[in-house]
Amino acid sequence: MAKDAKDSYLVGLIGSGIGPSLSPALHEREADRQGLRYLYRLIDIDALGAAPEAVGDLVRAARDLGFDGLNITHPCKQLVLGHLDALAPQAEALGAVNTVVFEDGRAVGHNTDVTGFAASFARGLPDVPLEKVVQLGAGGAGAAVAHAMLTLGAERVTVVDALADRAADLAGALNRHFGAGRAAAATPDQLGRLLSSADGIVHATPTGMAAHPGLPFAAELLHPGLWVAEVVYRPLETELLRTARAVGCATLDGGGMAVFQAVDAFRLFTGREPDSARMLADIAELAGPVGSPR
C-alpha cells in the first residue's frame, strides 16, 4: 500500500529524558487536521532502564510491532547507524540519524535536523553576520547544525567539544564536504578567545534541557556583539538564551528547528504534505513564541 493511501500511523521517539518532548503533540495535531489516525509514542530509555546502546533492539522491536517510523534523539542519533538497513545521502554524510522510516521490512535512516535548523535560522536570524561562527557540541545534533550553518553561507565554523577527538572528526568531515578551511576544532578552554572575536555561537549540547539544566559555559563570555542560536527547545527559553538576551545578544530559540524537522519527518512517515505555518502556531501555543530574534 502506498504511504498516501493509508489513514492510520504508529510512530515514536527514542531518546533519553524525552518526557517533555512536544513532538507527539506537533505530529498528532497536524495529523488530526488531515483526518488521519496517528499515534506518537515516547520510548524513553531512562524510563526503560536501558542503555543508549539498546537503540538497535528498540528499533527492531518497533519494526516488528508494526510502527511506521521513529524519531531518534539524544543520545542515540549516532549509535543507531549500525542498526539500519540503509541511509539517505544526507544522513550518511552526517553520520547521524534522527528519523527512521520502516518500508517493506527495512529500516531506512534520514536526517531532518539539517533542513530543520537551516529553515529556522533563515527565518529567525536572516541578516546576522556569518564570517566566524563558533559551535558548541559535536554530537548528532551538532553534526546537523554545522552542516546547516555552512550550507547557509558561514565562512568558517569552529567546533568546540569536551571530547577533542569528536570535534576534530566533525571538523574533518566538514572540510571534506565543504572545502578545506571551512571548519576547525577546539576545546572548551578556548571558548573565551574564540567568542571574543566571533559573530555568533550555535549551542548544540543537551545543557539547558529540562533534564540537563544550567549554562553550557560561563556567562561572562557573552557580549552584545554576539548572536546566540539554541538547539534545545524544551524549555523554549533556556538559561543560555535568557542570559544572552540580558547581555544584549540577538537570540534564536530551538522551537523553529523542532517544528521544521518535524515537518520533514511527518512528510517521510506519511507521504503527505504538512502545513508548517499551522505547526509553528501549534508550538507557539504549546511552548510560547518561537523563531524570532530577541
C-alpha positions in Angstrom: 0.0 0.0 0.0 1.3 3.4 -0.9 2.0 5.7 2.0 -0.5 8.3 1.0 -3.2 5.6 0.7 -3.0 4.9 4.5 -5.0 6.7 7.1 -3.5 5.2 10.2 0.0 5.6 11.5 2.0 4.5 14.6 5.3 6.3 15.2 7.5 7.0 18.2 10.6 8.8 19.6 13.6 7.0 21.1 15.8 9.0 23.4 16.8 9.9 27.0 14.8 12.2 29.2 12.2 12.8 26.5 9.1 13.2 28.7 8.8 17.0 28.0 9.1 16.5 24.2 6.5 18.3 22.1 6.9 16.0 19.1 3.9 13.9 19.9 1.6 17.0 20.1 3.1 18.5 16.9 2.7 15.4 14.9 -0.7 14.4 16.3 -2.3 17.8 15.9 -1.3 18.1 12.2 -2.5 14.5 11.6 -5.8 15.3 13.2 -6.3 18.3 10.8 -5.5 15.9 7.9 -8.1 13.4 9.1 -5.5 10.7 10.0 -5.4 8.3 12.9 -1.9 9.0 14.2 -0.4 7.7 17.4 3.0 9.1 18.5 4.6 7.2 21.4 7.6 8.1 23.6 10.2 5.4 24.1 12.4 6.8 26.9 15.5 4.7 27.6 15.7 6.2 31.1 12.2 5.0 31.9 13.0 1.6 30.5 16.3 1.4 32.4 18.1 0.8 29.1 21.5 1.9 27.9 21.8 4.1 24.8 23.3 1.1 23.0 19.9 -0.6 23.3 18.6 1.6 20.5 19.2 -1.2 18.0 17.0 -3.6 19.9 14.3 -0.9 20.3 14.3 -0.1 16.6 13.9 -3.8 15.7 11.1 -4.2 18.3 9.3 -1.1 16.8 9.6 -2.5 13.3 8.3 -5.9 14.4 5.4 -4.3 16.3 4.2 -2.5 13.2 5.5 1.0 13.7 5.6 3.1 10.5 8.7 5.0 11.7 10.6 6.6 14.6 12.3 9.8 15.5 15.7 9.4 17.2 17.2 11.9 19.6 20.0 12.3 22.2 22.0 10.2 22.9 21.1 7.7 20.1 21.5 9.6 16.8 24.9 8.2 16.0 24.5 4.8 17.9 21.6 3.9 15.7 23.6 3.9 12.5 24.8 0.4 12.7 21.3 -1.0 13.1 19.7 0.3 9.9 19.4 -1.3 6.5 20.0 1.9 4.5 20.8 5.6 5.0 19.6 8.5 3.0 22.5 10.5 1.5 22.3 13.4 4.0 22.2 11.0 7.0 25.2 9.2 5.6 27.1 12.4 5.0 26.3 13.5 8.6 26.9 10.2 10.3 23.7 10.9 12.4 20.1 9.8 12.0 17.0 11.5 13.6 14.3 9.8 11.6 13.8 6.1 10.7 11.2 5.0 8.2 10.1 1.4 8.0 9.4 0.3 4.5 8.9 -3.3 3.3 10.6 -4.6 6.4 13.6 -2.4 6.0 14.7 0.4 8.4 15.9 3.5 6.4 17.7 6.3 8.3 17.2 10.0 7.4 18.2 13.3 9.0 15.8 16.2 9.1 17.8 18.2 11.6 19.9 19.9 8.9 16.9 21.3 6.9 15.0 22.0 10.1 17.8 24.1 11.6 18.5 25.9 8.3 14.9 26.8 7.8 14.6 28.1 11.4 17.8 30.1 11.2 17.0 31.7 7.9 13.6 32.7 9.3 14.7 33.9 12.7 18.2 35.4 12.2 18.2 36.3 8.5 20.6 39.2 8.5 23.3 38.3 11.1 27.0 38.1 10.1 28.3 34.7 9.4 32.1 35.2 8.9 33.2 33.5 12.1 30.8 31.1 13.8 31.5 29.0 17.0 29.5 25.9 17.6 29.5 24.2 21.0 28.7 20.5 20.6 29.8 17.9 18.1 27.3 15.1 18.7 24.4 14.1 16.5 22.6 17.5 16.6 26.0 19.2 16.3 26.9 17.5 13.0 23.5 18.5 11.6 23.6 22.2 12.6 27.2 22.6 11.5 26.3 21.3 8.0 23.3 23.7 8.1 25.5 26.7 9.0 28.0 26.1 6.2 25.1 25.5 3.8 23.7 28.8 4.9 26.9 30.6 4.0 29.0 30.6 7.1 32.6 31.3 6.1 34.2 29.3 9.0 32.7 27.2 11.8 34.9 26.3 14.8 33.5 23.2 16.5 34.1 23.0 20.3 33.5 19.9 22.2 34.8 18.4 25.5 35.8 15.3 23.5 38.6 16.7 21.4 38.6 13.7 19.0 34.9 14.2 18.3 35.3 17.8 17.5 38.3 17.0 15.2 36.4 14.3 13.5 33.4 16.6 12.7 35.7 19.4 11.6 37.5 17.0 9.3 34.2 15.7 7.8 33.0 19.3 7.2 36.2 20.2 5.5 36.0 17.2 3.2 32.4 18.1 2.4 32.5 21.9 2.1 36.2 22.5 1.3 39.4 22.9 3.2 39.5 25.7 5.8 35.7 25.9 6.3 35.8 24.2 9.7 38.2 23.9 12.7 38.2 22.1 16.0 38.8 23.5 19.5 38.4 22.6 23.2 36.2 24.3 25.8 39.1 26.1 27.4 39.5 28.1 24.1 35.9 29.4 24.2 36.8 32.8 25.7 39.3 33.6 23.0 37.0 32.3 20.2 33.9 34.1 21.4 35.7 37.4 21.8 36.0 37.8 18.1 33.1 35.6 16.8 30.0 36.7 15.1 27.8 34.2 16.8 27.6 30.9 18.6 25.3 27.9 18.0 24.7 25.8 21.1 24.2 22.1 20.3 24.6 20.2 23.5 21.9 18.9 25.9 22.7 21.5 28.5 19.6 23.6 29.2 17.2 20.8 28.6 14.7 20.0 31.3 16.8 17.0 32.3 20.1 18.9 32.0 19.6 22.5 33.4 22.2 25.2 33.5 24.5 27.2 31.4 26.9 25.4 28.9 29.7 28.0 29.5 30.4 30.9 31.7 28.0 33.9 31.3 30.9 36.4 31.2 31.9 35.0 27.8 28.8 36.5 26.2 28.9 40.1 24.8 26.4 42.3 22.9 28.1 41.8 19.5 27.4 38.1 19.6 24.2 36.3 18.2 23.2 33.1 20.0 21.3 30.3 18.4 19.9 27.4 20.5 19.1 23.9 19.6 17.3 23.0 22.8 13.6 23.8 22.7 12.2 22.4 25.9 12.2 24.6 27.8 11.9 27.1 24.9 13.7 29.8 27.0 16.9 28.1 28.2 19.2 29.7 30.8 21.6 30.5 27.9 19.0 32.4 25.9 17.8 34.3 29.0 21.3 35.3 29.9 22.3 36.2 26.3 19.2 38.5 25.9 20.1 40.2 29.2 23.5 40.9 27.8 22.0 42.3 24.6 22.6 39.4 22.2 20.3 38.7 19.3 19.0 35.1 20.0 17.1 32.3 18.3 15.4 29.6 20.3 15.2 26.0 19.3 11.5 25.9 18.6 11.7 26.7 14.9 14.2 23.8 14.4 11.8 21.5 16.3 8.9 22.4 14.0 10.8 22.3 10.7 12.4 19.0 11.4 9.0 17.6 12.4 7.5 18.9 9.2 10.1 16.9 7.2 9.7 13.8 9.4 5.9 13.9 9.1 6.3 14.0 5.3 8.6 11.0 5.4 6.3 9.0 7.7 3.1 9.7 5.8 3.9 10.8 2.3 1.6 13.8 3.0 2.5 17.5 3.0 2.2 19.1 6.4 1.4 22.7 6.9 4.4 24.3 8.5 2.6 27.6 9.4 0.0 25.6 11.3 2.7 23.7 13.1 4.6 26.9 14.0 1.3 28.1 15.5 1.0 24.9 17.4 4.4 25.2 19.1 3.8 28.8 19.9 0.7 27.7 21.7 2.4 24.8 23.4 5.6 26.4 24.4 5.5 30.2 23.6 6.6 32.3 20.6 9.4 30.8 18.6 11.8 31.5 15.8 12.3 35.3 16.2 15.4 37.2 17.3 15.0 38.9 20.7 
